[in-house]
Every structure is written in structure tokens, then in C-alpha cells.
Amino acid sequence: MTDSWQAQREALGAFIRTQRKMANLSLRQLADLTSLSNPYLSQVERGLHEPSVRVLKAISVALNVSAETLLAQAGLIDAVAGGSADGAAETGQEEQTENAIAADRRLSDDQKAALLAVYQSMVDRP
């Protein structure tokens, strides 16, 4: 069980890092926007610390990512929880694709950011 939680933290950290880079924010800028310390955010991005729901909410606001997306990344809720049946399936599929890209260890952070940017430009966003 410990290995799966570690993998979940690492995937969450990679997702946050990718979203931060896509937003063209430095770690220091994100720290300022969230009122969290730079070292703490660095630990979260490296999967060394499991952030609280409050911290995930602050990060989601700063990165303009839904809180549900970060909670799903953290394994705290199902990716498709809530919403309408039609929209939830599409949103869940998009999130699964984005999560898979963010979690792929074969890709560099820059490659993930580029791939996510291309993918997101191709799908309809509300």
C-alpha cells in the first residue's frame, strides 16, 4: 500500500509541476499566490509530502485548475464523481488523458507540458 501512495503523491506532484509550468509560473510565484512556502511546494511537486485539501484548494485556485481535478489526482475523490452523466464522461476522459500524460515517467517535464498544451488546444473546453 505504501508504494501505491508514494506513486500517487509523485503523480500528483508531477501534475502540479506541469500545470505550474503551463501557467508560466516559477515555484516562488506559486508560493506567493498560495501563501505557502517555496520549500513546501517543492516537496509537494517531488512527491515527498502529501498536501491537505486546503493546500490543494489553494493550488487549484492559483493554477486555475478545478479543485476536483487536484483532489482526483491526489486520490481523494473519483475522477468522474459528480456532474451530469454526459458531461462527466467527457470530462473524466479528458482528465484521464491529462493524468496519463502527467504521470508518464518517460516524458520530461517540458515534453509533458507541450503535449498537454497541444491536447488541451484540440479538445473543446467550456
Protein Blocks (a to p, Z undefined) as FASTA:
>chain_A
ZZmmmmmmmmmmmmmmmmmmmnopafklmmmmnopafklmmmmmnopaccdfklmmmmmm
mnopafklmmmmnopacfkggjifklmmmmmmmmmmmmmmmmmmkbcfklmmmmmmmmmm
mpccZZ
